[in-house]
Every structure is written in C-alpha cells, then in structure tokens.
Amino acid sequence: IAFLTHLKEYTFAVTDAATRRSGVLHKTLRINLCAGISREIVSPYLWMATARANSGSATAFPQLLHAELHADPPPLLQLLFNRLVKPLLPPKTVEKMALV
C-alpha cells in the first residue's frame, strides 16, 4: 500500500507541475483492471487500508482526480467496496468512482 500511495502522490505532483506550467488544470483518470482478482487477496484489512490511503491523498489533491474506474470487479470485491470502503472515502471521491 505504501508503494501505491507513493505512486499516486508522484502522479499528483507531475499533474500539478503540468498545471502550473500550462495554466490549465490537468486531471488524472485512474483505471483499475480487476479481472483475475482472487478471493485470497481480497481481504477487508487490505481494502480498508487502501481506503485510508486514498482518503488522505483525496483530501490533499481532490481537484486532480477526474474519475476512477474499476473494471470487472468480482462480486465479493463489489460487496466489500460498497459496505466497507465507500463509507470511508470523502464524498467528492465517491462521486468520481465507478465499478463497471
């Protein structure tokens, strides 16, 4: 999770630098491909920790996230997301997320 948080912060820093150089707001589109995710790696602890990491960076850079898409999530992941993760995220971030 630390690596993903670092990668996200790096992406936001690059996006912020591009915005400052051009004077036009640049945003990110995150696409998470969930096909092949097994039950073994879908643990409530992992997803709650991910939600806390997302929550911190979402409040630091809310304007830089255009949208976040999760493609082909298994039913268990959808259930965990809707019941455990979604309530922990800031409302603006939830508005920009979709499970497809």
C-alpha positions as CSV (number, residue, x, y, z in Angstrom):
1,I,0.0,0.0,0.0
2,A,2.9,2.3,0.7
3,F,4.1,1.9,-2.9
4,L,0.6,2.7,-4.3
5,T,0.4,5.8,-2.1
6,H,3.8,6.9,-3.2
7,L,2.9,6.3,-6.9
8,K,-0.3,8.3,-6.5
9,E,1.4,11.2,-4.8
10,Y,4.1,11.2,-7.6
11,T,1.3,11.2,-10.2
12,F,-0.4,14.1,-8.5
13,A,2.9,16.0,-8.3
14,V,3.5,15.6,-12.0
15,T,-0.1,16.6,-12.8
16,D,0.3,19.7,-10.5
17,A,3.6,20.6,-12.3
18,A,1.9,20.4,-15.7
19,T,-1.0,22.5,-14.4
20,R,1.4,25.2,-13.2
21,R,3.4,25.2,-16.4
22,S,0.4,25.4,-18.7
23,G,-2.1,27.4,-16.6
24,V,-4.7,24.8,-17.4
25,L,-5.9,22.3,-14.8
26,H,-4.7,18.7,-15.6
27,K,-6.6,15.8,-14.1
28,T,-6.0,12.1,-13.7
29,L,-8.1,9.2,-14.8
30,R,-7.4,6.0,-12.9
31,I,-8.5,2.7,-14.4
32,N,-8.1,-0.4,-12.2
33,L,-8.4,-3.7,-14.0
34,C,-9.8,-6.1,-11.5
35,A,-10.1,-9.2,-13.7
36,G,-8.4,-12.2,-12.2
37,I,-8.5,-10.9,-8.6
38,S,-8.8,-13.9,-6.3
39,R,-10.6,-14.2,-3.0
40,E,-7.2,-14.7,-1.3
41,I,-6.1,-11.1,-2.0
42,V,-9.5,-9.5,-1.3
43,S,-9.3,-9.0,2.5
44,P,-11.2,-6.4,4.4
45,Y,-8.0,-5.2,6.0
46,L,-6.4,-4.6,2.6
47,W,-9.3,-2.6,1.3
48,M,-9.8,-0.6,4.5
49,A,-6.1,0.3,4.4
50,T,-6.4,1.3,0.8
51,A,-9.4,3.5,1.6
52,R,-7.5,5.3,4.3
53,A,-4.6,5.9,1.9
54,N,-7.0,7.2,-0.8
55,S,-8.8,9.3,1.7
56,G,-5.6,11.1,2.7
57,S,-4.5,11.9,-0.9
58,A,-8.0,12.7,-2.0
59,T,-8.2,15.5,0.6
60,A,-4.8,16.8,-0.4
61,F,-5.5,16.8,-4.1
62,P,-9.3,16.5,-4.7
63,Q,-9.3,18.6,-7.8
64,L,-6.8,16.4,-9.7
65,L,-8.9,13.3,-9.8
66,H,-11.2,13.4,-12.9
67,A,-12.5,9.8,-12.4
68,E,-11.6,6.4,-11.2
69,L,-13.0,3.3,-12.9
70,H,-12.8,-0.3,-11.6
71,A,-13.3,-2.7,-14.5
72,D,-14.6,-6.3,-14.0
73,P,-14.6,-6.4,-10.2
74,P,-15.7,-9.8,-8.7
75,P,-18.9,-9.8,-6.7
76,L,-17.0,-10.1,-3.4
77,L,-15.0,-7.0,-4.2
78,Q,-18.1,-5.1,-5.1
79,L,-19.7,-6.1,-1.8
80,L,-16.6,-5.1,0.2
81,F,-16.2,-1.9,-1.6
82,N,-19.8,-0.8,-1.1
83,R,-20.0,-1.9,2.5
84,L,-16.5,-1.2,3.9
85,V,-14.5,1.1,1.7
86,K,-17.0,3.5,0.2
87,P,-18.2,4.9,3.6
88,L,-14.6,5.7,4.5
89,L,-13.9,7.8,1.4
90,P,-14.6,11.5,1.0
91,P,-18.0,12.2,-0.7
92,K,-16.3,14.0,-3.6
93,T,-14.1,11.0,-4.3
94,V,-17.1,8.6,-4.2
95,E,-18.9,10.8,-6.8
96,K,-16.0,10.3,-9.2
97,M,-15.7,6.5,-8.8
98,A,-17.5,3.7,-10.7
99,L,-17.4,-0.1,-10.7
100,V,-18.1,-1.3,-14.2
